[in-house]
Structure formats: C-alpha cells, structure tokens
Amino acid sequence: MRWEGERESSNVEDYRGGGGGGGFGLGGGTLSIGAIVIALVGGAIFGINPLTILGLLSGGGGQVQQQAPAHQPPANDRTAKFASVVLANTEDVWTQVFAKGGATYQPTRLALFEGAVRTGCGAGQSAMGPFYCPADSKVYIDLGFYRTLRDQLGAPGEFAQAYVIAHEVGHHVQHLLGITDKVDQMRARSNQAQGNALSVRIELQADCFAGVWAHYSQESKQWLDPGDIESALNAAQKIGDDTLQRSAGRAVVPESFTHGSSAQRQRWFTTGWKSGSVKSCDTFSSASL
C-alpha cells in the first residue's frame, strides 16, 4: 500500500503517554491472546461483558486514572502517521458517498491510547482491540493491536491494518445513518440468541462498508499493491467467530457468534469491495449471510 506522502487527518487524538493505566496492552501488556479469545468467546456464549472477564483474568478492573488531555501524535511515529492517512482517506471517500446521496458526512475522530482510556461509552481497554463508541462518535485503537494482528493472529500487511480502521469507521457510518440506534432498540426486545444474530448483521455490514471504502479509495488513489486485498481478507478470516472459537479450543457454536464466521466476514467485505455500493451492504434484508 503506497500511502506515504498522502494527506493526514486532523481528527486524531493521542492519549498515549498520559498516565492512563490499565495493563491490558495487546502489544506488550499482561494479557495473552489466549486470554483475549477466552474473553470474547466467553462473553458471546455466556452473555457476560468481555470487559468483566478481562478484568478477572488480569486481576484488575482496568480503571483509567489521571488521563491527560489529548495531543497530536509525534511526527516520527510512522504507525500513527499511517493510521492518520487511512482515516483521512475514509473522510474523503465517505464525504463523496454521502454527498451522492444528498447528505453531509460528519467525520469520526480517531483516539490513540495505551492500556485503558476514558470514552463516552465507559472505560475502554486495549485488550478488546479497536472499537467504536457511538456516544462520543470516536474510534479507539491501541496501535499495539497491529503487532498482535501480525504476530499472534497471523494477519500481516498494512492493508490488513487499514481494514481494521475502515471497519470501525463503518460503525460510525452506521451511527450516522441511524442504523445503530435501530439495532439497539431491536436488541432491547430480543433474547440472547436474537441479540447475537443482530450483532452479526451489524458487524458484517461494517465489513461491507469497509469494502465500499476500499473500492472508492483504490478508484481515486490507485495506491494498493498486488496482494493488499488478500491481506484484508486474510485478516477477516483470522478474526471470524468460528476461527476464534477453534483457537480457544472450543466447539464452534454459530448461535453464539457476534461478529460472523470467517467466510461471512470475507464475503461481505468482498461485496462492498466489488460493488462500491452502500445498498449492497444491507445485511439486515439478506436471507443468507
């Protein structure tokens, strides 16, 4: 992916080095990938908040203390620069897509942190991986996740990293379109299995939106190298619910899925990538995922 020299977003907040504790770092913290998988799978199967499980496994609650104000990332931080370039391109693409539909895109902000961070949705922890908080319209990421993605999950490549950000921005798009609120209302009237099924559809749609971004990004920039799309698909495969459950030594239980199987995640990213159409990402009307 040839991203050097491209525009960087001004919507990046760096909370690293500000004293926010936690000890949950994926890329050098105290929890192994096995603990993370246990938390994700256990939360899906037993309906327990994965943050609670991670707190028990680590011996602490992951509380944030003395969080300093955000600052700009250091100019020599290449990984932060890469994330900023990807975010900037999502801004360009989604501004274009929204404008075609007669709407105005409101960019998300990207918050970089280590360990734990205060969010509009409560205390966020790096052990959960990147996440989006609709309450403050921000994407949160501990950049150490990229080392885990490469070294422990077996998903190397810069475009795999870009896919991660694009997926979370996809959740922001859902929030702007009112999809998130509608799904939350449906969840409130659902049992555990129905809630899981709704979660799968919203996550797969975010994958599809990431594919839509990739479509327009490549159309305008021509910055992808051979193998880049394959690296994103490989990342989607590595973080499918069935793959994570097997990695945890458990039987695959589709009813417990919250993000979709590896094949489903690959399929919906590909749908967005090939079509470049938001309408093609209607996972809620699709009879087959």
Secondary structure, DSSP 8 states (H G I E B T S, - for coil): ---TTS---S-EEE-TTS-------TTTSS--HHHHHHHHHHHHHH---HHHHHHHHHTS-----S----B---TT-HHHHHHHHHHHHHHHHHHHHHHHTT------EEEE-SSEEEETTEEEEGGG-SEEETTTTEEEE-TTHHHHHHHTS---SHHHHHHHHHHHHHHHHHHHHTHHHHHHHHHHTS-HHHHHHHHHHHHHHHHHHHHHHHHHHHHHH----TTHHHHHHHHHHHTSHHHHHHHTT----GGG-SS--HHHHHHHHHHHHHH--SGGG-TTT-S--
